[in-house]
């Protein structure tokens, strides 16, 4: 009888695994892809919140974003799968300030009494943004102002704090890890802010036309200047008189850039460019909306660099 050797045992084991895999007896990829049974199931409204939550939560959270980055957060219509996701969730993070007007009915229809809804805009100084009908954005809690707060990285720090505080309260066993992750991310964000401010410092003319009021926080933080707005609110169309006024402003003041958004129609920005010779630069207000904008930091970097390069162009 030939004695068995470790090498023969290894070879026999490998052959058995290969046969099992070839006949579909093992489902290793499915097992690896499944979220941990101990991870917190979290739903967020927009991709910004997904990225921030994953940065803090790490392997202890399983996060689903209702929006993917291509949709308009104002006019989004929830899908049946969104209702299922909310019913399974322990936490729901939203921006608030009337940004996600559709989320309250979604939560109500989900009927999950254990769901904790957290508004991440609390404590942030809002910029007032009057719409065409004289009414400002407003949330259910009475907050009024422009809801695109995450476009300023300092506001994102406050949102990150709300997320970290909530995770620590719900899952105190991993509090030290959440705090460490938060601190590490804040260092990355602060470093990026310094790099972007340095880039903008070399831009002489920082004026641009915006497609809709998503950019005031961004412009204020990085030193850009919005000199005109195509839409006074999301979904509205400018009148012929307003278009004529924008065209006159662009020509008179020699505005070189019109900022379009990937989530919105490019028809009017391209019309303005055709009539004036200005350049359309398509940016994104949500991570994932354009290539190389998969994370919040990527999105900030992309938007600032693309706009700065366009403004510095001929």
C-alpha positions as CSV (number, residue, x, y, z in Angstrom):
1,X,0.0,0.0,0.0
2,X,1.3,3.4,-1.0
3,X,1.4,5.8,1.9
4,X,-0.5,9.1,1.5
5,X,1.5,12.3,1.3
6,X,0.5,15.9,2.1
7,X,0.9,16.7,-1.6
8,X,-1.5,14.0,-2.7
9,X,-4.0,15.2,-0.1
10,X,-3.8,18.8,-1.4
11,X,-4.2,17.7,-5.0
12,X,-7.2,15.5,-4.1
13,X,-8.8,18.4,-2.2
14,X,-8.3,20.8,-5.1
15,X,-9.9,18.3,-7.6
16,X,-12.9,17.9,-5.3
17,X,-13.4,21.7,-5.1
18,X,-13.1,22.0,-8.9
19,X,-15.7,19.3,-9.5
20,X,-18.1,20.9,-7.0
21,X,-17.7,24.3,-8.5
22,X,-18.2,23.0,-12.1
23,X,-21.5,21.4,-11.1
24,X,-22.7,24.4,-9.2
25,X,-22.6,22.6,-5.8
26,X,-20.9,25.6,-4.2
27,X,-22.1,29.2,-4.3
28,X,-19.0,30.9,-2.9
29,X,-19.6,34.3,-4.8
30,X,-23.1,34.5,-3.4
31,X,-22.0,34.0,0.1
32,X,-19.2,36.5,-0.2
33,X,-21.6,39.1,-1.7
34,X,-24.1,38.9,1.1
35,X,-24.0,41.6,3.8
36,X,-23.1,40.6,7.3
37,X,-25.9,39.5,9.5
38,X,-24.6,41.9,12.1
39,X,-24.3,44.9,9.9
40,X,-26.7,47.8,10.3
41,X,-29.2,48.0,7.4
42,X,-29.4,51.7,6.4
43,X,-31.3,53.5,3.7
44,X,-30.2,57.0,2.5
45,X,-31.9,59.3,0.1
46,X,-29.0,60.4,-2.1
47,X,-25.5,59.1,-2.9
48,X,-23.7,61.7,-0.9
49,X,-25.2,60.3,2.3
50,X,-24.4,56.7,1.2
51,X,-20.7,57.6,0.8
52,X,-20.5,59.5,4.1
53,X,-22.3,56.7,5.9
54,X,-20.0,54.0,4.5
55,X,-16.9,56.1,5.3
56,X,-17.9,56.1,9.0
57,X,-19.6,52.7,9.2
58,X,-17.1,50.7,7.3
59,X,-17.9,46.9,7.4
60,X,-20.5,47.4,10.1
61,X,-23.1,49.0,7.8
62,X,-25.0,48.0,4.7
63,X,-26.2,51.1,2.9
64,X,-28.8,51.5,0.1
65,X,-29.2,54.8,-1.7
66,X,-32.6,55.4,-3.2
67,X,-31.1,57.7,-5.9
68,X,-28.2,56.4,-7.9
69,X,-26.7,59.8,-9.0
70,X,-28.5,60.3,-12.3
71,X,-31.9,61.3,-11.0
72,X,-33.2,64.7,-10.0
73,X,-33.5,64.6,-6.2
74,X,-36.4,67.1,-6.2
75,X,-38.7,65.2,-8.6
76,X,-37.7,61.6,-7.9
77,X,-40.6,59.1,-7.8
78,X,-39.9,56.1,-5.4
79,X,-40.1,52.6,-6.8
80,X,-41.6,49.5,-5.2
81,X,-38.0,48.3,-4.5
82,X,-37.5,51.5,-2.4
83,X,-40.5,50.6,-0.2
84,X,-39.0,47.2,0.4
85,X,-35.6,48.7,1.2
86,X,-37.1,51.1,3.8
87,X,-39.1,48.3,5.4
88,X,-35.9,46.4,6.0
89,X,-33.9,49.3,7.3
90,X,-33.0,50.3,10.8
91,X,-32.0,53.8,9.9
92,X,-32.9,56.3,7.2
93,X,-30.7,59.3,6.6
94,X,-32.1,62.3,4.7
95,X,-31.0,65.8,3.9
96,X,-34.2,67.5,4.8
97,X,-35.1,71.2,4.2
98,X,-37.7,70.1,1.7
99,X,-35.2,68.5,-0.7
100,X,-36.8,65.0,-0.6
101,X,-40.5,66.0,-0.6
102,X,-41.3,62.4,-1.5
103,X,-39.6,60.7,1.5
104,X,-42.3,61.3,4.1
105,X,-45.0,59.4,2.2
106,X,-42.4,56.6,1.5
107,X,-41.7,56.2,5.2
108,X,-45.4,56.3,6.0
109,X,-46.2,53.6,3.4
110,X,-43.4,51.4,4.7
111,X,-45.1,51.3,8.1
112,X,-42.0,50.3,10.0
113,X,-42.3,51.6,13.6
114,X,-38.7,50.7,14.5
115,X,-37.3,52.9,11.6
116,X,-35.2,55.8,12.8
117,X,-35.3,58.8,10.4
118,X,-32.3,61.2,10.8
119,X,-32.2,64.6,9.2
120,X,-28.6,65.5,8.5
121,X,-29.1,69.2,7.8
122,X,-29.8,70.2,11.4
123,X,-27.4,72.9,12.7
124,X,-26.3,74.1,9.3
125,X,-26.7,77.8,8.4
126,X,-28.8,77.9,5.3
127,X,-28.5,80.2,2.4
128,X,-31.8,81.8,1.5
129,X,-32.9,81.1,-2.0
130,X,-36.2,82.7,-3.1
131,X,-38.0,80.9,-5.9
132,X,-39.9,82.4,-8.7
133,X,-43.2,82.3,-6.8
134,X,-41.7,84.1,-3.8
135,X,-41.6,81.0,-1.6
136,X,-38.4,79.5,-0.3
137,X,-37.6,75.8,0.0
138,X,-38.9,74.5,3.3
139,X,-39.0,71.3,5.2
140,X,-41.6,69.7,7.5
141,X,-39.8,71.0,10.5
142,X,-40.0,74.6,9.4
143,X,-36.5,75.0,8.0
144,X,-36.3,77.3,5.1
145,X,-33.5,77.8,2.7
146,X,-31.5,76.3,-0.2
147,X,-31.3,72.5,0.4
148,X,-28.1,71.8,-1.5
149,X,-26.0,72.0,1.6
150,X,-23.6,69.2,0.8
151,X,-22.0,71.2,-2.0
152,X,-20.0,73.0,0.7
153,X,-17.5,70.6,2.3
154,X,-17.9,72.4,5.7
155,X,-21.6,71.5,5.7
156,X,-20.6,67.9,4.8
157,X,-18.6,67.8,8.0
158,X,-21.8,68.6,10.0
159,X,-23.7,65.9,8.1
160,X,-20.9,63.5,8.8
161,X,-21.2,64.3,12.5
162,X,-24.9,63.5,12.5
163,X,-24.2,60.2,10.9
164,X,-21.4,59.3,13.3
165,X,-23.5,60.3,16.3
166,X,-26.4,58.1,15.1
167,X,-24.2,55.1,14.4
168,X,-22.6,55.3,17.8
169,X,-25.9,55.6,19.6
170,X,-27.4,52.6,17.7
171,X,-24.3,50.5,17.8
172,X,-22.1,51.6,20.7
173,X,-20.0,48.4,20.5
174,X,-18.2,49.9,17.5
175,X,-18.1,53.5,18.8
176,X,-14.3,53.7,18.8
177,X,-14.1,52.5,15.2
178,X,-16.8,54.9,14.1
179,X,-14.9,57.8,15.7
180,X,-11.6,56.8,14.2
181,X,-13.2,56.4,10.7
182,X,-14.8,59.9,11.0
183,X,-11.5,61.5,12.1
184,X,-9.6,59.8,9.2
185,X,-12.2,61.0,6.7
186,X,-12.2,64.6,8.0
187,X,-8.4,64.7,7.4
188,X,-8.9,63.6,3.8
189,X,-11.6,66.2,3.3
190,X,-9.5,69.0,4.8
191,X,-6.6,68.1,2.6
192,X,-8.7,68.1,-0.5
193,X,-10.2,71.5,0.5
194,X,-6.7,72.9,0.6
195,X,-5.8,71.5,-2.8
196,X,-8.9,72.9,-4.4
197,X,-8.6,76.3,-2.8
198,X,-5.1,76.5,-4.2
199,X,-6.4,75.7,-7.7
200,X,-9.1,78.3,-7.6
201,X,-6.7,80.9,-6.4
202,X,-5.2,80.9,-9.9
203,X,-8.5,81.6,-11.6
204,X,-8.9,85.3,-12.4
205,X,-12.5,85.4,-13.7
206,X,-14.7,83.2,-11.5
207,X,-18.2,84.2,-12.9
208,X,-20.6,81.7,-14.4
209,X,-24.3,81.1,-15.2
210,X,-25.9,78.2,-13.3
211,X,-28.6,76.0,-14.5
212,X,-30.5,75.8,-11.3
213,X,-30.0,76.8,-7.6
214,X,-27.7,73.9,-6.7
215,X,-24.5,75.9,-6.6
216,X,-24.7,78.8,-4.1
217,X,-23.0,76.9,-1.3
218,X,-20.3,75.6,-3.7
219,X,-19.7,79.0,-5.1
220,X,-19.5,80.7,-1.7
221,X,-17.1,78.2,-0.3
222,X,-14.7,78.1,-3.3
223,X,-14.9,81.7,-4.3
224,X,-16.9,81.4,-7.5
225,X,-19.6,83.9,-8.5
226,X,-23.0,83.1,-9.9
227,X,-24.2,85.9,-12.1
228,X,-27.3,84.3,-13.5
229,X,-29.7,81.4,-13.1
230,X,-31.5,79.5,-15.9
231,X,-34.1,77.9,-13.6
232,X,-35.3,79.7,-10.5
233,X,-36.3,76.3,-9.2
234,X,-35.9,72.7,-10.3
235,X,-38.4,71.8,-13.1
236,X,-39.2,75.3,-14.1
237,X,-38.5,76.7,-17.6
238,X,-37.3,80.2,-18.2
239,X,-39.6,82.5,-20.1
240,X,-38.5,84.1,-23.4
241,X,-37.9,87.3,-21.6
242,X,-35.7,85.6,-19.0
243,X,-33.7,83.9,-21.8
244,X,-33.3,87.2,-23.6
245,X,-32.0,88.8,-20.3
246,X,-29.5,85.9,-19.8
247,X,-28.2,86.2,-23.3
248,X,-27.8,89.9,-22.9
249,X,-25.9,89.5,-19.6
250,X,-23.6,86.9,-21.0
251,X,-22.7,89.1,-24.0
252,X,-22.4,92.3,-22.0
253,X,-20.4,90.9,-19.1
254,X,-18.4,88.5,-21.3
255,X,-19.4,85.4,-19.2
256,X,-17.4,82.5,-20.5
257,X,-19.1,79.5,-18.8
258,X,-22.6,78.1,-18.4
259,X,-22.8,75.3,-15.9
260,X,-25.2,72.5,-16.8
261,X,-26.0,69.5,-14.7
262,X,-26.0,65.9,-15.8
263,X,-29.3,65.3,-13.9
264,X,-31.1,68.0,-15.9
265,X,-31.8,68.7,-19.6
266,X,-29.0,70.4,-21.5
267,X,-31.3,72.1,-24.0
268,X,-31.3,75.6,-22.5
269,X,-27.6,75.7,-21.5
270,X,-26.6,74.6,-25.1
271,X,-29.0,77.2,-26.5
272,X,-27.3,79.9,-24.5
273,X,-23.9,78.7,-25.6
274,X,-25.0,78.8,-29.2
275,X,-26.4,82.3,-29.0
276,X,-23.4,83.8,-27.0
277,X,-20.3,81.7,-27.7
278,X,-20.1,80.7,-24.0
279,X,-18.9,77.2,-23.1
280,X,-21.2,74.6,-21.4
281,X,-19.5,72.7,-18.6
282,X,-21.6,69.7,-17.4
283,X,-21.1,69.1,-13.6
284,X,-22.9,66.9,-11.1
285,X,-24.5,67.6,-7.8
286,X,-24.5,63.9,-6.8
287,X,-21.6,61.4,-6.7
288,X,-21.8,58.8,-9.5
289,X,-23.5,61.2,-11.9
290,X,-20.4,61.4,-14.1
291,X,-17.3,59.3,-14.6
292,X,-14.7,59.9,-11.9
293,X,-17.3,61.2,-9.4
294,X,-18.0,58.0,-7.6
295,X,-17.4,59.4,-4.1
296,X,-18.1,62.7,-2.5
297,X,-14.4,63.7,-2.6
298,X,-14.2,62.7,-6.2
299,X,-17.3,64.8,-7.0
300,X,-15.9,67.9,-5.3
301,X,-12.6,67.5,-7.1
302,X,-14.2,67.0,-10.5
303,X,-16.6,69.9,-10.2
304,X,-13.9,72.4,-9.0
305,X,-11.3,71.4,-11.5
306,X,-13.6,71.2,-14.5
307,X,-15.1,74.6,-13.7
308,X,-11.7,76.2,-13.0
309,X,-10.2,74.8,-16.2
310,X,-13.2,76.1,-18.2
311,X,-13.0,79.6,-16.6
312,X,-9.3,79.7,-17.4
313,X,-9.8,78.7,-21.0
314,X,-10.1,81.1,-24.0
